[in-house]
Amino acid sequence: MEDNLALSCRSCNLYKADFLWGLDTVSQAESRLFNPRRDAWQEHFLLVEETGEIRGLTAVGRATISRLRINSEAQVSARKQWLLVVGLLKQS
């Protein structure tokens, strides 16, 4: 059981639940979700520093973003605050 645990925010954890699959918003086909133990983040996602959004580069990335609602208004707002803290986003 412990080998299935991964650190995540509360929101992502609630939407992920026990799902292993999500809908790729481009192909409209089911795709497995991102697995942090075997997948490289940069192969599946791109952080858009100007907006705070995360873009899916692959079916896995897009399905994960959709299933976990990674670009919800609350998530993007929080991410923009983190980007400000680390100096990657200019305050407007």
Secondary structure, DSSP 4 states (H G I P E B T S, - for coil): -GGG-----HHHHHHHTT--EEE-TTT-SEEEPP-TTTS-HHHHEEEETTTTEEEESSHHHHHHHHHHTTTSHHHHHHHHHHHHHHT-S---
